Amino acid sequence: MTSGRASGGLAHPTPSPGGRETGRPHEPRSGIARTTGAVLRRDGLRLYGRSAHVTGLVAVGGLLLTAVAFLAAWPTFDAIRQGAVRARLDEDSYAPDGTRVQTLWLVLLACLPFLVLLLHLGCTALQTACARAVAAPGGSLPRGRFRTVLGVYALRGVCVWIPLVTGVLVQGYFTTTLFREYTVLVPQGEHPRLFPLLRHGPPLLGLLLTLVLRFGWALAPATAAREGLRPPAALRRSWSLTWGRTASWARTLAVALPLGGLTVGLYVLLQAAARPARGGTASLFLTWGPDNTYAAHVAGVLAPIALALLLTGALVLPPAHTALTVLHQRLAGPGERQPASGPATRT
């Protein structure tokens, strides 16, 4: 028989010689923040090392994806450049044609799923590492496999963004010329009351549903990592843990709200600090790349955003995933682990 108390304030029931957990679990004495701090003091160096490694790989993948996007958009950049040169020779002003700008946006939208996949791969690697850190020492290892946790991130990402995207599309269909030329289905002058409702209602409703779903599924990756549940079951389990009791959603809100505020605040600060990289990136592009000021401008705009995203993820994700894993452990209870949908697999 081994002691059921783990270091850092984590509690586990006493396992029997056959590997099953027996006895009443001990109630944890320390709070979620204190337990998260204890885990980070014990394994923080390893977790941040994994974070730096993952961030580097995501940066390389993002750089390759950006290069592919610039190659796909280069005919448009070249056409814009030639138009500007002709306008300068004619001593006329120049603005890029709307269809060419729309083409650049379409290239960006086509690259977004691959960029999100890169971010999900990094989050999955950190989530599984944090789940192992919270469980050790003295506890059973997490059951979830890498591909299972990645599937949770992918399924949650699709389901969470559906309401917001649908709301924006409904707004665009009725109140703009996005889906037709020079025609608005509900003009503001003819429908002064209906137009504001369609203009602001669907996006706000979609945003509200997105926030509710994201909050209810906040523990889904940690659930998949610790319990080995498949993506749909992990989403249902997270929803029941979060919204099951008033105390549960209050504790989840108390953890998720500071983490969200910290993430947004750190990103804003880092993007402001990385703003000087905008001019340097544009100059570097013109020095070592083609002579196209429009492409250089786009590269300069993307550089601070990319730097801020990578640094924010590298700094925030280890403590955030650790805190959410500890929260899942407290809400689920050490004796309430659900059976995995497949054979238990240790990672």
Residue pairs with C-beta under 8 A, 6 or more apart in sequence:
1 14
1 15
1 16
1 17
2 14
2 15
2 138
3 14
3 138
4 11
4 12
4 13
4 14
4 15
4 23
4 25
4 26
4 138
5 11
5 12
5 26
5 138
6 12
6 136
6 137
6 138
6 139
7 38
7 42
7 137
7 138
8 30
8 35
8 38
8 39
8 41
8 42
9 28
9 29
9 30
9 34
9 35
9 38
10 28
10 35
10 38
10 39
10 134
10 135
10 138
10 139
10 326
10 329
11 25
11 26
11 27
11 28
11 29
11 334
12 21
12 25
12 26
12 138
12 139
12 140
12 334
13 21
13 22
13 23
13 24
13 25
13 26
13 334
13 335
14 21
14 22
14 23
15 21
15 22
15 140
16 22
21 140
21 334
21 335
24 335
25 333
25 334
25 335
28 35
28 330
30 38
32 251
32 255
32 323
32 326
32 327
32 330
33 323
35 326
36 319
36 322
36 323
36 326
39 130
39 133
39 134
39 322
39 326
40 47
40 318
40 319
40 322
42 133
43 133
43 136
44 318
46 129
46 133
47 126
47 129
47 130
47 133
47 318
47 322
48 314
48 318
50 125
50 126
50 129
50 318
51 126
51 313
51 314
51 315
51 317
51 318
52 314
54 121
54 122
54 125
54 126
54 314
55 122
55 310
55 311
55 313
55 314
57 122
58 118
58 119
58 121
58 122
58 310
58 313
59 306
59 310
61 118
62 115
62 118
62 306
62 310
65 111
65 114
65 115
65 118
66 111
66 302
66 306
68 111
69 107
69 108
69 110
69 111
70 77
70 295
70 299
72 107
72 110
73 103
73 104
73 107
73 295
74 295
76 100
76 103
76 104
76 107
77 292
77 294
77 295
77 298
78 292
79 100
80 96
80 100
80 294
81 292
81 293
81 294
83 94
83 96
83 97
84 94
84 294
86 94
87 93
87 94
88 94
96 294
104 298
116 157
117 154
119 313
120 150
120 153
120 154
120 157
121 150
122 313
122 317
123 153
123 221
123 313
123 317
123 321
124 146
124 149
124 150
124 153
124 221
125 146
126 317
126 318
126 321
127 149
127 221
127 222
127 225
127 321
127 325
128 142
128 144
128 146
128 149
128 225
128 347
130 225
130 318
130 321
130 322
130 325
131 142
131 144
131 222
131 225
131 226
131 321
131 325
132 141
132 142
132 347
133 322
134 322
134 325
134 326
134 329
135 141
135 142
135 226
139 334
141 346
141 347
142 225
142 226
142 227
142 228
142 346
142 347
143 226
143 227
143 228
143 340
143 344
143 345
143 346
143 347
144 224
144 225
144 226
144 227
144 228
144 229
144 340
144 345
144 347
145 228
145 345
145 347
146 347
148 224
148 228
148 229
148 230
148 231
148 234
149 221
149 224
149 225
151 224
151 230
151 231
152 220
152 221
152 223
152 224
152 231
152 234
152 235
153 221
154 231
155 231
155 232
155 235
156 214
156 217
156 220
156 221
156 231
156 235
159 213
159 217
159 235
160 210
160 213
160 214
160 217
161 210
163 205
163 206
163 207
163 209
163 210
163 213
164 203
164 206
164 207
164 209
164 210
165 206
166 202
166 206
167 202
167 203
167 204
167 205
167 206
167 207
168 202
168 203
168 206
170 198
170 202
171 198
171 199
171 200
171 202
171 203
172 178
172 179
173 179
173 185
174 184
174 185
174 186
174 198
175 184
175 185
175 186
175 188
175 195
175 198
175 199
176 184
177 183
177 184
186 194
186 195
186 198
187 195
188 195
215 242
215 249
215 252
215 253
215 256
216 238
216 239
216 242
216 243
217 235
217 238
217 239
217 242
218 238
218 242
218 252
218 256
218 324
219 237
219 238
219 241
219 242
219 252
219 324
219 327
219 328
219 331
220 231
220 234
220 235
220 237
220 238
221 234
221 321
221 324
222 238
222 321
222 324
222 325
222 327
222 328
223 229
223 234
223 237
223 238
223 241
223 328
223 332
224 230
224 231
224 234
225 325
225 347
226 325
226 328
226 329
226 332
226 337
227 234
227 237
227 332
227 337
227 338
227 340
228 340
228 341
228 342
228 344
228 345
229 237
229 338
229 340
229 341
230 341
230 342
233 338
233 341
237 338
238 328
241 248
241 328
241 331
241 332
242 248
242 249
242 252
242 331
243 249
248 331
251 327
251 330
251 331
252 327
252 331
255 323
255 324
255 327
256 324
259 316
259 320
259 323
259 324
262 316
263 312
263 316
263 320
266 312
266 315
266 316
267 308
267 309
267 312
270 307
270 308
270 311
270 312
271 304
271 305
271 307
271 308
274 303
274 304
274 307
274 308
275 304
277 300
277 303
277 304
277 307
278 300
278 301
278 303
278 304
279 300
280 303
281 296
281 299
281 300
281 302
281 303
282 293
282 296
282 297
282 299
282 300
283 296
285 295
285 296
285 299
285 300
286 293
286 296
289 295
289 296
